[in-house]
């Protein structure tokens, strides 16, 4: 009996010890999801007759400041940024104002999502500290939304501004002065609300302010505006469209790229042939023949000329009313030479032309020295076309799917500006099979006016194919690579065949752009018929918030 009891006692002791030896993870309780709370402020929030330059904010827990420069919006703006300290975790932050405040003015400090608790990062969303240097807090407000005039989605952190319309007002105010009031669309919002406003007449402007200086720089910034001055108070919901202005043409002093080529930097839009500048190159009073071409993927032009022994040259650049002259020294440098290569790689699609690019401008062509044969060595009829500005030689012929071709340039087929001709050249061309492509038929509905530019775009907004119509509503986009596309329609009101943005000083809005609401899936060997109703505006889907999955540690 005693031995049996001893056995059971020993077994029970082992079970207890084994249970104690198992380790578990301490959960620490529920995750903190509560934002910090403002316990006290000095002076109190919404104080009037503010006289000092220091503000203290005390919270119920340790907080940290995140992305303060981008998130904090002070309205009206201050010339000098306030000093906000400390930048380390704290329960109390101090704001020191380094400006002279305006009399009888309500100021708001909107911290956006920059204040968050130190442990979990829960933001104190849109916390505002407001005070007035006068006897009352201004309480009027206006609201609206911001969109991009051309692209499907607008960028984040767009500033929305109000400028006083008074006896000192002029249109140059957006370039030189701070706005009276300002707010920001922040990260995920495309709507805005300007609060704590005084009654009055204002100019309403939206700006993607890349310089973060509250002033419009047409070289970098996008702008949107409301044509008419607005009065506060009112209950209008405003819509502002951002666009990047076309800069007026401007040329910069040329640099010598080689012994027979200059690079001429420029600003402005020269997509249209009629907008390209004219060049006159001279050696003293002697006119030097030259050819003007585009430097690929750069805002620079190439000025080609036959080498000449001289110390300096002059160049005159004109474009419409613009005229500028430069003089520059000429150095003895290595010269560019003729080189011809294929412009595109891979299999040639049925809709694309076979293209060659030349390192120097071509001036003479002898088609009798060119030939095109198929894989059965049969002669294939063709024509050529040369784009001097882009230095591209196009080959036009009737392609057949899944066939190979050989394009031969015998010696002397082409000659460049410097009287250099090609040696024997051969280029293989592989034509892709038709069943590897898809077709899209777009039927436009509710077109308000013609002409209309319809662009087929990829996910980045790049135009893959473009159709221009002045009456037809059924448009074909044939031989497309299988992919997901969307559609963009542009009302071409000035009938110049391209999209034109607005202009602030001219009080001109951008040409109207309508996006198709969904992606279109074009598959190989498929024909897709898609209706595009231009009366239905595109509405971007709201960003989905990322939800962190709660991970629980269970005790084993």
Helices and strands as residue ranges (DSSP letters): H 2-21, E 38-42, E 54-65, H 68-71, E 73-75, E 83-85, E 90-96, E 106-110, E 115-117, E 128-132, E 140-148, E 159-164, H 173-176, E 181-184, E 191-197, E 200-208, E 222-225, E 230-232, E 237-242, E 250-251, E 255-258, E 261-267, G 273-275, E 278-283, E 286-288, E 290-294, E 300-305, E 312-319, E 322-329, E 340-342, E 354-358, E 362-365, G 367-369, E 370-374, E 383-387, E 392-396, E 404-409, E 414-416, E 425-430, G 434-436, E 437-445, E 452-457, E 463-469, E 474-481, E 483-491, E 513-515, E 520-522, E 527-533
